[in-house]
Amino acid sequence: MATRLKGVDIVIVGLGWTGGILARELGETGLSIVALERGKPRDTNPDFMMPTIHDELRYVRRHELMQNAARDTLTFRNNSNETALPMRQLGSFLPGEGVGGAGVHWSGQTWRWLPWDHEPLRRTLSRYGKSAIPPEMNLQDWGVTYDDLEPYYDKFEYLCGVSCKAGNLRGVKIDGGNVFEGPRQREFPNPPLIRSHAGELFDKATRRLGYHPFPGPAANASQSYINPDGVAFGQCHYCGYCERFGCEANAKASAHFTVIPLAAAKKNVDIRTDARVLRVNLDGARKRAQSVTYLDAAGREFEQPVELVILAAYALGNVHLMLLSGIGRPYDPATGEGVVGRNYAYQIGSGATVFFDENTYMNPYMGAGALQMVIDDFNGDNFDHGKEGFVGGGGISVSSTGGRPIEFRPVPIGTPPWGTEWKRAVKRHYNHTLAIGNQGSVMAYRQN
């Protein structure tokens, strides 16, 4: 039997970037707010201190900062004819768990969508016609344009101290920045990170080909920085332990040391950790949320009455909770009706490894989560892809994120997978390779 608590105005489910920003903004209203986070509290000190935070086995292989899929997971199937089975290992999906959510272990890449990305349907129809869109593709516009969101992109970049260079400043194209980006009203708050040797080679090669290289936008501070809220950032150490790790220097922006402490300082904001939400309870007409049921760390069940519920968890977790709570109409891929779960899409990645002679040094152990050089010449609708038979595009980049000892062992095709020859190849090539990557669009299809 659930213990019924005193009612509040707002419940926020999940305390990562989205939940943290909302708690910070809504905390100013004076309304009573409860934020429920299924994981534990976190702070840079002591949780992300050296030397323990640079433990690749703990944080990369064993997913210390992420959802435990052995205990709490989702089911998956490739098509509706298969039996859905639980996912027990994390792969592409890395849901965070704990205060700060996945914003603690993210890499720091902080992209604005291209103007095309906000209106893919309208712009595709205008340029290529209806025949360019496959019958099963659920292509839709978002209902908000780049111009609508530009002030909020700007606010987030200054909140996070993003390091980069503008390529389109109020309509003026600037070489060295991303000339394909939508117009921004002001420069980035911090200059770009220091380029790696791999990035320099990519810049020279792509310029020779007539393309437009630029540094990727990084929420890894290139210098000491104080954001508009008065929160201090340290300078990036280029240690190479960003993605899947917390940052000991507070150089990588994270909600756990920016917006969440500001929210927690408000007397009207109550943060409850180890609070696992089971469902949102609806009224008799099933039109309005009236309470949230959750378990605490001891397994006790509570019902929190509320006027407004905000689901701010990982995207798959939000949909999962809506389905469990009977909120909205579940999407049916057979009929195309319903909205909850509709239009799922992820991303696609590909790449190649380049092996150099022993006189070309890459120093791969020096890196940052978003240290990269990129071209957007083939992203979005920046090129004519009508004849290619697909919608969308992708960025091509060389990243220098850190050559950590367990994961980074580049060897040429044909190298034995173990033994003396493998060890010799790892030693030979570790310091003399770079990876060229592509991260591209994936459109939603009816069956997803």
FIVEXMI-857507 format. One record per residue (C-alpha): x negated, y negated, z negated; chain. Coordinates in nm, 2 decimals, always signed. Layout:
// FIVEXMI-857507
> x,y,z,chain
> X,Y,Z,A
...
//
This chain:
// FIVEXMI-857507
> x,y,z,chain
> +0.00,+0.00,+0.00,A
> -0.15,-0.33,+0.11,A
> -0.19,-0.61,-0.15,A
> -0.01,-0.92,-0.02,A
> -0.22,-1.24,-0.06,A
> -0.12,-1.61,-0.08,A
> -0.04,-1.75,+0.27,A
> -0.28,-1.97,+0.46,A
> -0.25,-2.19,+0.78,A
> -0.50,-2.01,+1.00,A
> -0.68,-1.68,+1.02,A
> -0.98,-1.64,+1.25,A
> -1.08,-1.28,+1.34,A
> -1.45,-1.25,+1.41,A
> -1.72,-1.50,+1.31,A
> -1.96,-1.52,+1.60,A
> -2.00,-1.82,+1.84,A
> -1.63,-1.85,+1.91,A
> -1.51,-1.80,+1.56,A
> -1.78,-2.01,+1.41,A
> -1.71,-2.31,+1.64,A
> -1.34,-2.29,+1.57,A
> -1.40,-2.26,+1.19,A
> -1.63,-2.57,+1.22,A
> -1.38,-2.77,+1.43,A
> -1.06,-2.67,+1.25,A
> -1.23,-2.71,+0.91,A
> -1.22,-3.09,+0.97,A
> -0.84,-3.08,+0.97,A
> -0.79,-2.99,+0.61,A
> -0.58,-2.69,+0.69,A
> -0.64,-2.37,+0.49,A
> -0.85,-2.13,+0.70,A
> -0.96,-1.77,+0.64,A
> -1.23,-1.63,+0.86,A
> -1.25,-1.24,+0.86,A
> -1.58,-1.08,+0.97,A
> -1.61,-0.70,+0.98,A
> -1.99,-0.71,+0.92,A
> -2.21,-0.85,+0.64,A
> -2.32,-1.20,+0.56,A
> -2.65,-1.31,+0.73,A
> -2.91,-1.58,+0.69,A
> -3.24,-1.64,+0.86,A
> -3.41,-1.60,+0.52,A
> -3.42,-1.32,+0.42,A
> -3.26,-1.13,+0.71,A
> -3.49,-1.23,+1.00,A
> -3.82,-1.29,+0.83,A
> -4.16,-1.16,+0.96,A
> -4.29,-0.90,+0.98,A
> -3.98,-0.68,+0.96,A
> -3.78,-0.86,+1.22,A
> -4.03,-0.76,+1.49,A
> -3.94,-0.39,+1.45,A
> -3.85,-0.27,+1.80,A
> -3.75,+0.08,+1.68,A
> -3.50,-0.06,+1.43,A
> -3.34,-0.34,+1.63,A
> -3.37,-0.22,+1.99,A
> -3.35,+0.16,+1.98,A
> -3.13,+0.18,+1.67,A
> -2.92,-0.13,+1.72,A
> -2.95,-0.27,+1.37,A
> -2.75,-0.59,+1.45,A
> -2.48,-0.42,+1.65,A
> -2.16,-0.23,+1.62,A
> -2.21,+0.13,+1.49,A
> -2.06,+0.33,+1.77,A
> -2.08,+0.65,+1.57,A
> -1.83,+0.49,+1.32,A
> -1.62,+0.25,+1.52,A
> -1.59,+0.25,+1.89,A
> -1.37,+0.24,+2.20,A
> -1.27,+0.50,+2.45,A
> -1.36,+0.50,+2.82,A
> -1.26,+0.67,+3.14,A
> -1.36,+0.61,+3.50,A
> -1.00,+0.64,+3.64,A
> -0.65,+0.71,+3.52,A
> -0.67,+1.08,+3.59,A
> -0.95,+1.14,+3.34,A
> -0.91,+1.19,+2.96,A
> -1.04,+0.89,+2.78,A
> -1.34,+0.98,+2.56,A
> -1.51,+0.78,+2.28,A
> -1.83,+0.59,+2.36,A
> -2.09,+0.70,+2.10,A
> -2.39,+0.52,+2.24,A
> -2.44,+0.16,+2.32,A
> -2.55,+0.08,+2.67,A
> -2.45,-0.24,+2.85,A
> -2.21,-0.34,+2.58,A
> -2.38,-0.47,+2.27,A
> -2.11,-0.60,+2.03,A
> -2.25,-0.77,+1.73,A
> -2.16,-0.70,+1.38,A
> -2.21,-0.94,+1.09,A
> -2.20,-1.32,+1.05,A
> -2.31,-1.48,+1.38,A
> -2.19,-1.18,+1.59,A
> -2.36,-1.11,+1.92,A
> -2.49,-1.47,+1.91,A
> -2.76,-1.36,+1.67,A
> -2.91,-1.10,+1.90,A
> -2.84,-1.27,+2.24,A
> -3.13,-1.37,+2.46,A
> -3.04,-1.74,+2.47,A
> -2.95,-1.76,+2.84,A
> -2.69,-2.05,+2.85,A
> -2.54,-2.08,+3.19,A
> -2.28,-2.32,+3.31,A
> -2.06,-2.15,+3.57,A
> -2.09,-2.29,+3.92,A
> -1.79,-2.49,+4.04,A
> -1.70,-2.19,+4.27,A
> -1.68,-1.96,+3.97,A
> -1.39,-2.14,+3.82,A
> -1.18,-2.13,+4.15,A
> -1.29,-1.82,+4.34,A
> -0.95,-1.75,+4.49,A
> -0.88,-2.10,+4.62,A
> -1.23,-2.15,+4.75,A
> -1.25,-1.81,+4.92,A
> -0.92,-1.85,+5.09,A
> -1.03,-2.20,+5.21,A
> -1.36,-2.09,+5.36,A
> -1.30,-1.73,+5.47,A
> -0.92,-1.67,+5.48,A
> -0.71,-1.40,+5.32,A
> -0.87,-1.12,+5.51,A
> -1.19,-1.17,+5.31,A
> -1.02,-1.04,+4.99,A
> -0.99,-0.66,+4.96,A
> -0.63,-0.55,+4.89,A
> -0.71,-0.40,+4.55,A
> -0.91,-0.70,+4.43,A
> -0.74,-0.91,+4.16,A
> -0.90,-1.24,+4.25,A
> -0.76,-1.53,+4.05,A
> -0.86,-1.89,+3.96,A
> -0.91,-1.96,+3.60,A
> -0.67,-2.25,+3.58,A
> -0.94,-2.49,+3.46,A
> -1.20,-2.64,+3.69,A
> -1.57,-2.72,+3.64,A
> -1.48,-3.09,+3.60,A
> -1.24,-3.00,+3.33,A
> -1.50,-2.81,+3.13,A
> -1.81,-3.03,+3.20,A
> -1.78,-3.23,+2.87,A
> -1.76,-2.90,+2.68,A
> -2.05,-2.74,+2.86,A
> -2.25,-3.06,+2.76,A
> -2.14,-3.04,+2.40,A
> -2.24,-2.68,+2.37,A
> -2.58,-2.74,+2.53,A
> -2.66,-3.02,+2.28,A
> -2.53,-2.80,+1.99,A
> -2.77,-2.53,+2.10,A
> -3.07,-2.75,+2.20,A
> -3.08,-2.59,+2.54,A
> -3.42,-2.63,+2.72,A
> -3.40,-2.68,+3.10,A
> -3.41,-2.95,+3.37,A
> -3.11,-3.10,+3.54,A
> -3.07,-3.03,+3.92,A
> -2.75,-3.24,+3.98,A
> -2.73,-3.55,+3.76,A
> -2.41,-3.73,+3.83,A
> -2.42,-3.61,+4.19,A
> -2.79,-3.68,+4.25,A
> -2.98,-3.36,+4.34,A
> -3.31,-3.33,+4.16,A
> -3.59,-3.10,+4.29,A
> -3.71,-2.86,+4.02,A
> -3.37,-2.82,+3.86,A
> -3.08,-2.62,+3.99,A
> -2.96,-2.82,+4.29,A
> -2.66,-2.58,+4.33,A
> -2.52,-2.66,+3.98,A
> -2.21,-2.88,+3.93,A
> -2.28,-3.24,+3.85,A
> -2.37,-3.30,+3.49,A
> -2.34,-3.63,+3.31,A
> -2.68,-3.62,+3.13,A
> -3.01,-3.44,+3.11,A
> -3.06,-3.13,+2.90,A
> -3.14,-3.20,+2.53,A
> -3.49,-3.04,+2.56,A
> -3.74,-3.00,+2.84,A
> -3.79,-2.65,+3.00,A
> -3.99,-2.38,+2.82,A
> -4.36,-2.34,+2.92,A
> -4.37,-2.13,+3.24,A
> -4.53,-1.79,+3.24,A
> -4.78,-1.69,+3.51,A
> -4.50,-1.46,+3.66,A
> -4.27,-1.77,+3.68,A
> -4.54,-1.97,+3.86,A
> -4.59,-1.70,+4.12,A
> -4.22,-1.68,+4.18,A
> -4.19,-2.06,+4.21,A
> -4.46,-2.07,+4.47,A
> -4.33,-1.77,+4.67,A
> -3.97,-1.89,+4.68,A
> -4.06,-2.24,+4.78,A
> -4.26,-2.11,+5.07,A
> -3.95,-1.93,+5.18,A
> -3.75,-2.25,+5.17,A
> -3.55,-2.17,+4.85,A
> -3.49,-2.38,+4.54,A
> -3.65,-2.24,+4.22,A
> -3.57,-2.38,+3.88,A
> -3.62,-2.28,+3.52,A
> -3.33,-2.09,+3.36,A
> -3.13,-2.27,+3.09,A
> -3.26,-2.14,+2.75,A
> -3.11,-2.18,+2.41,A
> -3.47,-2.12,+2.29,A
> -3.60,-2.46,+2.18,A
> -3.91,-2.58,+2.37,A
> -3.98,-2.82,+2.09,A
> -3.86,-2.91,+1.74,A
> -3.50,-3.04,+1.77,A
> -3.22,-3.18,+1.56,A
> -2.88,-3.13,+1.71,A
> -2.59,-3.38,+1.68,A
> -2.46,-3.21,+1.37,A
> -2.80,-3.27,+1.20,A
> -2.91,-2.90,+1.22,A
> -3.28,-2.86,+1.26,A
> -3.43,-2.61,+1.51,A
> -3.79,-2.48,+1.51,A
> -4.01,-2.46,+1.82,A
> -4.01,-2.13,+2.01,A
> -4.32,-1.92,+1.94,A
> -4.30,-1.72,+2.26,A
> -4.32,-1.40,+2.06,A
> -4.11,-1.19,+2.30,A
> -3.86,-1.08,+2.02,A
> -3.54,-1.25,+2.12,A
> -3.28,-1.03,+2.27,A
> -3.16,-0.78,+2.01,A
> -3.34,-0.96,+1.73,A
> -3.27,-1.26,+1.51,A
> -3.51,-1.55,+1.53,A
> -3.74,-1.62,+1.23,A
> -3.81,-1.98,+1.35,A
> -3.44,-2.08,+1.41,A
> -3.57,-2.17,+1.76,A
> -3.30,-1.95,+1.93,A
> -2.96,-2.11,+1.88,A
> -2.72,-1.90,+1.67,A
> -2.39,-1.97,+1.50,A
> -2.52,-1.83,+1.18,A
> -2.74,-2.13,+1.11,A
> -2.56,-2.40,+1.31,A
> -2.18,-2.42,+1.30,A
> -2.10,-2.15,+1.04,A
> -2.28,-2.31,+0.74,A
> -2.10,-2.64,+0.82,A
> -1.77,-2.46,+0.82,A
> -1.85,-2.27,+0.50,A
> -1.93,-2.60,+0.32,A
> -1.56,-2.70,+0.35,A
> -1.34,-2.62,+0.05,A
> -1.05,-2.53,+0.28,A
> -1.25,-2.26,+0.47,A
> -1.28,-1.91,+0.31,A
> -1.52,-1.67,+0.48,A
> -1.46,-1.30,+0.40,A
> -1.72,-1.06,+0.52,A
> -1.69,-0.67,+0.53,A
> -1.33,-0.74,+0.63,A
> -1.22,-0.50,+0.90,A
> -0.90,-0.61,+1.07,A
> -0.66,-0.33,+1.14,A
> -0.37,-0.51,+1.31,A
> -0.19,-0.84,+1.35,A
> +0.17,-0.81,+1.21,A
> +0.45,-0.97,+1.42,A
> +0.79,-1.09,+1.31,A
> +1.11,-0.90,+1.38,A
> +1.15,-1.05,+1.73,A
> +0.78,-0.95,+1.80,A
> +0.72,-1.30,+1.93,A
> +0.51,-1.45,+1.66,A
> +0.22,-1.34,+1.43,A
> +0.30,-1.36,+1.07,A
> +0.02,-1.18,+0.89,A
> -0.31,-0.99,+0.93,A
> -0.38,-0.65,+0.77,A
> -0.75,-0.57,+0.69,A
> -0.97,-0.35,+0.48,A
> -1.25,-0.48,+0.25,A
> -1.58,-0.31,+0.18,A
> -1.42,-0.09,-0.09,A
> -1.15,+0.04,+0.15,A
> -0.88,-0.16,-0.01,A
> -0.60,-0.28,+0.21,A
> -0.48,-0.64,+0.21,A
> -0.22,-0.83,+0.40,A
> -0.29,-1.20,+0.47,A
> +0.02,-1.40,+0.56,A
> -0.06,-1.68,+0.80,A
> +0.09,-1.94,+1.04,A
> -0.16,-1.90,+1.32,A
> -0.39,-1.61,+1.41,A
> -0.70,-1.67,+1.64,A
> -0.87,-1.36,+1.78,A
> -1.23,-1.45,+1.82,A
> -1.41,-1.12,+1.83,A
> -1.60,-0.95,+2.12,A
> -1.38,-0.95,+2.43,A
> -1.32,-0.57,+2.42,A
> -1.24,-0.59,+2.05,A
> -0.98,-0.86,+2.11,A
> -0.80,-0.66,+2.37,A
> -0.82,-0.35,+2.15,A
> -0.66,-0.53,+1.86,A
> -0.39,-0.68,+2.08,A
> -0.30,-0.33,+2.20,A
> -0.30,-0.18,+1.85,A
> -0.08,-0.47,+1.73,A
> +0.17,-0.46,+2.01,A
> +0.09,-0.81,+2.13,A
> +0.18,-0.88,+2.49,A
> +0.25,-0.63,+2.77,A
> -0.03,-0.39,+2.83,A
> -0.17,-0.39,+3.19,A
> -0.05,-0.10,+3.40,A
> -0.29,-0.04,+3.70,A
> -0.03,+0.17,+3.88,A
> +0.23,-0.10,+3.90,A
> +0.00,-0.41,+3.86,A
> +0.23,-0.54,+3.58,A
> +0.13,-0.66,+3.24,A
> -0.16,-0.88,+3.13,A
> -0.33,-0.74,+2.82,A
> -0.64,-0.56,+2.96,A
> -0.59,-0.69,+3.31,A
> -0.88,-0.82,+3.53,A
> -1.16,-0.65,+3.35,A
> -1.50,-0.72,+3.51,A
> -1.86,-0.70,+3.40,A
> -2.17,-0.77,+3.60,A
> -2.42,-0.59,+3.82,A
> -2.80,-0.59,+3.80,A
> -3.07,-0.47,+4.03,A
> -3.44,-0.54,+4.08,A
> -3.79,-0.43,+4.17,A
> -4.12,-0.41,+3.99,A
> -4.43,-0.56,+4.16,A
> -4.77,-0.41,+4.08,A
> -5.08,-0.63,+4.11,A
> -5.45,-0.57,+4.11,A
> -5.65,-0.57,+3.79,A
> -5.77,-0.93,+3.83,A
> -5.41,-1.07,+3.81,A
> -5.30,-1.10,+3.45,A
> -4.94,-1.15,+3.34,A
> -4.97,-1.15,+2.96,A
> -4.63,-0.99,+2.93,A
> -4.64,-0.99,+2.54,A
> -4.58,-1.36,+2.55,A
> -4.22,-1.44,+2.63,A
> -3.88,-1.58,+2.52,A
> -3.53,-1.44,+2.57,A
> -3.44,-1.69,+2.84,A
> -3.78,-1.77,+2.98,A
> -3.74,-1.73,+3.36,A
> -3.76,-1.89,+3.70,A
> -3.44,-1.85,+3.92,A
> -3.30,-1.92,+4.26,A
> -2.93,-1.97,+4.31,A
> -2.95,-1.99,+4.69,A
> -2.75,-1.66,+4.70,A
> -2.52,-1.72,+4.41,A
> -2.15,-1.79,+4.41,A
> -2.06,-1.94,+4.75,A
> -2.39,-2.11,+4.81,A
> -2.44,-1.90,+5.13,A
> -2.22,-1.76,+5.40,A
> -2.14,-1.41,+5.28,A
> -1.82,-1.36,+5.48,A
> -1.99,-1.14,+5.74,A
> -2.16,-0.94,+5.45,A
> -1.82,-0.80,+5.33,A
> -1.82,-0.91,+4.97,A
> -1.70,-1.20,+4.75,A
> -1.94,-1.38,+4.52,A
> -2.32,-1.36,+4.48,A
> -2.59,-1.36,+4.23,A
> -2.90,-1.53,+4.09,A
> -3.25,-1.39,+4.17,A
> -3.51,-1.44,+3.90,A
> -3.84,-1.34,+3.74,A
> -3.81,-1.32,+3.36,A
> -4.07,-1.32,+3.10,A
> -3.89,-1.19,+2.79,A
> -4.18,-1.01,+2.62,A
> -4.36,-0.68,+2.69,A
> -4.27,-0.49,+2.37,A
> -4.46,-0.17,+2.32,A
> -4.17,+0.09,+2.32,A
> -3.95,-0.04,+2.60,A
> -4.21,-0.20,+2.84,A
> -4.41,+0.07,+3.01,A
> -4.41,-0.01,+3.39,A
> -4.57,+0.26,+3.61,A
> -4.55,+0.32,+3.98,A
> -4.32,+0.58,+4.13,A
> -4.48,+0.92,+4.13,A
> -4.65,+0.88,+3.79,A
> -4.61,+1.18,+3.56,A
> -4.35,+1.12,+3.28,A
> -4.60,+1.21,+3.01,A
> -4.96,+1.33,+2.94,A
> -5.30,+1.19,+3.02,A
> -5.22,+1.05,+3.37,A
> -4.91,+0.87,+3.23,A
> -5.11,+0.71,+2.95,A
> -5.38,+0.60,+3.20,A
> -5.11,+0.44,+3.43,A
> -4.95,+0.26,+3.14,A
> -5.28,+0.12,+3.04,A
> -5.37,+0.02,+3.40,A
> -5.04,-0.15,+3.48,A
> -4.91,-0.30,+3.15,A
> -5.08,-0.64,+3.20,A
> -5.06,-0.65,+3.58,A
> -4.69,-0.63,+3.68,A
> -4.38,-0.85,+3.71,A
> -4.01,-0.77,+3.75,A
> -3.78,-0.94,+4.00,A
> -3.42,-0.91,+3.90,A
> -3.08,-0.99,+4.03,A
> -2.76,-1.05,+3.83,A
> -2.46,-1.06,+4.05,A
> -2.08,-1.10,+4.05,A
> -1.84,-0.82,+3.99,A
> -1.48,-0.90,+4.07,A
> -1.18,-0.75,+3.89,A
> -1.00,-0.47,+4.08,A
> -0.65,-0.33,+4.03,A
> -0.78,+0.00,+3.88,A
> -0.99,-0.18,+3.61,A
//
